[in-house]
Amino acid sequence: MTKERLYIFDTTLRDGAQTAGIEFSVEDKISICRLLEDLGVDYIEGGYPGANPVDTEFFETKRTRRAKFTAFGMTKRAGRSAANDPGVQGLINSQAEAVCFVAKAWDHQITTALEISLEDNLDSLRDSVAATVAADKEALIDCEHFFDGFKANPDYALSCVRAALDAGARWVVLCDTNGGTMPSEVSDIVARVLTVAPGDHLGIHAHDDTGQAVANTLAAVQAGVRQVQGTLNGIGERCGNANLITLIPTLALKPVFADRFDTGISADSLSRLTQFSRAFDDRLNRAPLKQSPYVGASAFATKAGIHASALLKDFSSYEHVPPESVGNERSIMVSQQAGKSNLLTALARHGIELAKDDPRLEKLLATVKERESRGYSYDGADASFAVLAHEVLGTLPSYFDVDTYRASVERRHNAQGEEITVTEAVVKIRVEGELLMSVAEGNGPVNALDLALRKDLGKYSSRIEDLELVDFKVRILDGGTGAVTRVLVESRDGTGERWYTIGVSPNIIDASFEALYESITYKLLKTEAL
Amino acid sequence: MTKERLYIFDTTLRDGAQTAGIEFSVEDKISICRLLEDLGVDYIEGGYPGANPVDTEFFETKRTRRAKFTAFGMTKRAGRSAANDPGVQGLINSQAEAVCFVAKAWDHQITTALEISLEDNLDSLRDSVAATVAADKEALIDCEHFFDGFKANPDYALSCVRAALDAGARWVVLCDTNGGTMPSEVSDIVARVLTVAPGDHLGIHAHDDTGQAVANTLAAVQAGVRQVQGTLNGIGERCGNANLITLIPTLALKPVFADRFDTGISADSLSRLTQFSRAFDDRLNRAPLKQSPYVGASAFATKAGIHASALLKDFSSYEHVPPESVGNERSIMVSQQAGKSNLLTALARHGIELAKDDPRLEKLLATVKERESRGYSYDGADASFAVLAHEVLGTLPSYFDVDTYRASVERRHNAQGEEITVTEAVVKIRVEGELLMSVAEGNGPVNALDLALRKDLGKYSSRIEDLELVDFKVRILDGGTGAVTRVLVESRDGTGERWYTIGVSPNIIDASFEALYESITYKLLKTEAL
């Protein structure tokens, strides 16, 4: 049986940008767009060109290869034509392939907030869609407040749907804008809308204000919609949008959906879902939620309780899907066994082959566990894991020793009475017994230490010439006895490879130095064979 | 019309204790029990007496006044009677008023995990319930894996329900143990169970592994169950249990439920829901989730975007329930797209009343936009916004000036040859012309600067005594000309208020100092009137 196509529409870069505390730069948008393309969504709504400089710049270039590059915006204003509306023209003239117009479908809102007639609203909708289609772009309509509007005046809400489709819109998206609709209401209303809009023309846009954005989306799919809108990790205004990272595996793995629908997300992408989710949180510098369905660190974790022993007998009974199907891992807090096989997999990734009964494996496992209990996390710091593994296995060359380092930052007034900040670092290392001293100024203590540390590595200097520090992230962890700082450094070299190293200490400078030191060590390790 | 009673069963202290990273002491349990009594739930499941010393001690005293004090445990083992089973006797002899037995209802699990016959399983269930009822306690049965069991063998699953009720159980709770069941399946299966168990004898226990614990619970209620199990803030094994803090307001405020059911939770409790939720997180020493439905700090927050101006016209359209109904607050954030009306609302929140045509408003707006373009973000740093507003409006008292500061971190070997790190900060400030110099050591440069800065504020010292730095977060932003560092500091004082301040600079130390400085200024501002 051929499956029906279900389309995934991502609005991370548009509705997700409404999240409190999130502000995307153009660089952020480009990077997240690449992630979404890897994931394989059908539509990427990149923002609202014309509304702010970031979105306008983002839409100056077509940013997608596979997904439809979609702009969001308002329908034309009442009293002018779409051809004379600068907002609509801005959308049509952008590099977007599709335009998603937001339109009101709740009579009360049209007359009180927009202060226009119900007929003018239909006219704006029709004219904007028609102008978009005439410009050879796909048109979509987000019907704002659709469910509240339908409850108040079903005939008018339905007339908005029909007007959009008649004018040539590919999709009409039913939005639960304030997030208060119940799944049973979504089912009933979608069924009634389908009577005037048969086929695959309806979408759903749900918010999580009652904790049911995912359930509302799935209820809509079961009732007949064929486009699903949501965001990565459920970011979005107020309580967030429907979480695509939760929806995708449910649609792909639960028979009630998987037997019937094809989402276009490949099995390979699905198996990297945990990685996508965490990479996105990294970009936002947020700690991933441990309890997140499918991808959270605790999603397949069982405490030594009533379930653990049964779990060891029969995983399938206690896991609703296999953790590896979404790139996550089982973790049983009583078992060391799970750890060992994961470790072997991780070692193999770095070209280190060990026998399952090699006693050094036990030692490495104990070291990793001990370090993780102190705040290290090797999940996101693969290069540090490689360095640690070589160290514990006794295969790490002795490149150089650090004698001392010092960083200082001073804010004072200069001779002209201006406020200035002077940052300086001194690093003293030994390469084969020879003391090498370097000093550097930087725009911050970590930058200064990085410059000083790499200034003179003696005979190794040429091997780190193309090493570049791309990013560093800082997180404060509540350790048992007090706060510790975890620093994650991202590095890159001329081959294009990026790697991550980690440092942990109560002192941010010590933690940063550790991560910088490990990045250089990793670079030396990877050039060892050359 | 009289409403039907819906019973709330809290398992925070039992299933919630399975959460990774959560370990309750007896003191914790006593305190959380008190909170649950204030909230007004019907059942408090306190743990498993006999399974560990904490739970055993907790059940030596009856800990509730109003709610039914409930113990959890296993049914009797096969091959002995309940009277001769020390586990069952321990439950019956505890101070619990009700006992909730976990029993398997999935044939496959009984024969493979328990390795007993299906008939023996029914016998354990019947005998354990009968012994409990004979001891004048209420008996409940948690049917583990009920939905998976029903799908595999509906007749056997139903025979477990009947056996429990025939033996005198008050409730049979249908558990979605691995959390993989869809709401539509829950509805169908509950309807079929009701045919053998009519009336108010069925409960629902859902997990959030597909993000639908709340939806599954509500679907079960709509299908006919009359007891709802869940936890505070949705803690629990893996992805957590159904979140009572989300369920309770939906049941109490959404007409589809509120018109039909009475949950026993008073309107007064409901109006303190946000407070209960945050108090619970405080007890666990966790930061409350901003996106939590109803009670999160962002649950009623709107960024100045397409919705803000409409929101100001008509709150009811953009809020699915009034924030005050659950003790939460509306917040309209200041951000890049800020307009004058948002700014006025934000100012009013800080007790600053300005006329709409006050020329200083224009100046403040320009300042906010200019600073946001440099990397500041005021939607997450309300206290910095307040300080900035007072500064621009000319109402900021001149508390103190910073002359210079210096922070240094040095890693070296001490006289014993051990590696040590010494971190020191010097801060020189002027209060009413008098120079005050302070020096402090810290476990990092920011900590040292914080300590030195707060060490001596002259006549203001007493006003910042209860100020405490709770957290600081660092993010590197890609600015136009180069990377800048954004530091967000969270502070708290004796009143329990938490506030956020921001600092931005290419230098992490300068950015941190700015945020620390603004936190102190905010604290001085808020104590100004006292």
Interface residues (C-beta under 8 A of the other chain):
Chain A: Q18 T19 A20 G21 E23 S25 E27 D28 A51 N52 M74 V102 W106 H108 Q109 T112 A113 H145 D148 T177 N178 G179 G180 M182 P183 S184 E185 D208 D209 T210 G211 Q212 V214 A215 N216 L218 A219 Q222 G234 E237 R238 C239 G240 N243 T246 T250 K254 V256 N285 L289 K290 Q291 S292 P293 Y294 G296 A297 S298 A299 F300 A301 T302 K303 G305 I306 H307 A310 K313 D314 S317 Y318 E319 H320 V321 M333 V402 D403 T404 Y405 R406 A407 S408 V409 E410 R411 R412 H413 T421 T423 N443 G444 P445 V446 D471 F472 K473 V474 R475 I476 D478 G482 T485 S505 P506 N507 I508 I509 D510 F513
Chain B: Q18 T19 A20 G21 M74 V102 W106 H108 Q109 T112 A113 H145 D148 T177 N178 G179 G180 M182 P183 S184 E185 D208 D209 T210 G211 Q212 V214 A215 L218 A219 Q222 G234 E237 R238 C239 G240 N243 T246 T250 K254 V256 N285 L289 K290 Q291 S292 P293 Y294 G296 A297 S298 A299 F300 A301 T302 K303 G305 I306 H307 A310 K313 D314 S317 Y318 E319 H320 V321 M333 S335 Q336 Q337 E372 S377 D379 G380 V402 D403 T404 Y405 R406 A407 S408 V409 E410 R411 R412 H413 T421 T423 N443 G444 P445 V446 D471 F472 K473 V474 R475 I476 L477 D478 G482 T485 P506 N507 I508 I509 D510 F513
